[in-house]
Amino acid sequence: MPDRSIDYRAIERQLTGALGLQRRPVAVAFRSIPPGGVPKFTGTETIASANLKLSEYHRGRRHALATE
């Protein structure tokens, strides 16, 4: 069976170059229901503070955070 893994680093390089981005690309999905297994966020926090904490904690990992 062939390797079907996705090279996200290559995709990131292509997007960054093609779009002339100065920062890493980010994807956002608006869904009618939260993805399974992702706890709902019920606190309050500025987006900058939340992003900094998430990036420090999850450096190099893909993750999801469900909100309403």
Order of alpha helices (4+ residues) and beta strands (2+ residues): alpha-alpha
